[in-house]
Amino acid sequence: MALQDLTPQLRTRLSRLERVVGWFVTIATLLLAVGLVYYIYKTAESRGWFLKKMPYFTFVRDATGLKIKDPVKLMGFTAGEIVDIVPQPPDDPSFNVFVQFRIKEPYYGYLWEDSRAKVAPADFLGKRSIEVTKGTKGAPTYLLHQLKEVTLSQAEELTGSKNVTFAQTIYDQGQTNVIIHAGEPLTKAALEKISGLGLELIQVVDRALEVRSPKWMWDDRADRYRPIQKGEKGYWLPVEESPALTERLEKVVNIVEAALPNFLDLTNQLSSVLTNSASLAAHADDLLLSLKPAVANLEQITANLRGPKGSLGEWLIPTNLNLELQTTLGSANSTVLSAQTNLNLLSSNLLASLENLADLTGNLHAQVEANGLILSEISDLVVHTDQMVQGLKRHWLLRSAFHQSTNAPARSILKPRVGGSQ
Amino acid sequence: MRNNRPNCDLLAATAQIFSRILLPFLLGCSTAQTPPPAPVAVSRAELTAEQAAKLSESQNWPAAAQEWKLAAERFGLLNDQAREAVALHNLAQAQRELGHAVPARRLLEEAASLNKKLGRTNEWWRNQIALLQLEALSADAAALRARFEKLAPVAEHLADRSVRGMFLNELGLWRQTQGDFTNAAACFLEAGRLFARSADPAGHATVTANLARFFEARNNLEEALKFWRLALGEFERLADPHGIACALAGQGRSQLAAQKDLPAAEELLRRAARNYRLLQCASETRTTLELLGNCLVAEGKNGEALSVQAELRDLAGRSGPLPAQ
């Protein structure tokens, strides 16, 4: 039925309803669009898509355990991510693998000339991660303030401000001794020091003026800042690379393997020491037995000395006693010498074993320090996984898949009977 | 390494963005709270009943009796009279299997009294049928008659087809013992129809076996054989070892009575005797062995018949579990 066929009242009511519906659909669509845009904006903000990112690179021995998009840490924060991993050309004798990563703001402000890229094991499965270290001295890798290249006369006009500092390192005529370090304040005394060097332009930085996006990058070779070129690979951070955990464990095992013969030698030495001690005891026993007649003789001597005929005549040291004493003393001397040799050997072996043991525990300590958080992280992972599964069990879409079986209610047992059976 | 598949990356990035938009909608929907756990006493009583049911199913009657007794006590402590009545009924069934007819009867009466008080008609009927089965096995014919006379008029109003089928099955068996064959056959046929309509294959198989026995009693051996074969098929489909042994023995007995294909009858009886022996049914084993002996004599295998006789004598003098052959 066409709209024209309706009564004017119905037509009015219908057109009003259509208008309301139209408004409702428009507002709902707008709300949905606004919500979507807001969600995307918040996600982008939380993921750091709007943040400025500066490139850095380093060279590693091998790319084991590293992959693109892995996070780069700084002081425990996720400061950026790896963007490229490529092997160096085959004829490069110095470096093996090129790793480029981007550090987002404000973290690149912490990276100075002495910052390093530490490549350390991240887990027991061979995974490694990059951690950049905070700079403590030298120039910032990217300049966050306004840099000016001025003549000495222009520089004189800028002296007196605490915010203006040198942005380059200046050497003496022989290019051997540093006269001005980058970051030193711009003073008249400093300008006098460099007045005779014939410098046309010097780089100074005004720390009062921040720039929105860094335009200057520190040049290690020139010891000054240079403008950032388009397609720049970034700033080179020297690497401190630890081998993968498996490799380190292998080394530990090798040390243990090397230490084992020493332990075995030690046990052998202990065995020989014990044998020698037994022999020593036997000799001591013999000595005591040998001394018994000597003591009897001494008793006789003293008796003679007490007697009326007491003198040191023929009975003082009979021939047989003299011989026995000589034999016994010789034997005792050789035994003591042997024991001393064995003890020296034992102590040297013990010292070597203790050193190996110290190395072993030192390595283990390093392992534990490097992976101190792994157990707590695994524990957190298990707890969170359990929480997620429990949540999924209650979710309206999935709870039917986790339906709990309930016990069937007990029923009275009754079976029809076949005639003639018990 | 450089990624040389930009299209895949683009697709993956798109999927990642869309999944993040859609997942909150999906996961944000309201979820149900987990129901609170049952009280300890209730779950303990239920666990005992469940354990007892398993023991009854595995025909471990002494243990089942203990567990059902414990379950009845625990349900009694919770004042759950409905489930207490069920436990008492099942305890009575276990006592009956152990040969303790008197306590079994007392327990069934107790359960029936509870069910009557609670108005659980269907359960009350189940108690009554169990009492009928108990009294049918005892020599108290008067009590059985009195119970049938009390129940038969009200059975017309019994709504549950399966329970009504069981009642009619018992009624048919009683009428058969009374010589009222016409009404017995009618009862069996009606019971079979009710079991079929209530989708109770075990009941239907039992009624088929009873009909086969009925025809045996009427000396209509052709029909008896036909029904025994049907019963065997039904019991096989149900995987019911007792039913299978019963149908094998019945088929062998009918063939022997008809003097038809005696080697097949011998085979059937041998298998039935072996099955009864494995099921530790001493009385049925003896009966089947006697039939086997008769079959062997009819076949002229007197030597084998003598060995069966010796086996029978051995069984008669033995107490405890039957030996495996």
Interface residues (C-beta under 8 A of the other chain):
Chain A: L36 Y39 I40 T43 A63 I68 D84 I85 V86 G391 K393 R394 H395 W396 L397 R399 N407 A408 P409 A410 R411 S412 I413 L414 K415 P416 R417 V418 G419 G420 S421 Q422
Chain B: M1 R2 N3 I17 R20 I21 P24 L26 L27 C29 S30 T31 A32 Q33 T34 E46 L47 A49 E50 A52 A53 S56 A71 R83 A85 V86 A87 H89 N90 Q93 A111 E123 R126 N127 I129 A130 Q133 A136 L137 G165 M166 N169 E170 L173 Q176 A191 F195 A202 G203 T206 V207 A209 N210 R213 G243 C246 C281 S283 E284
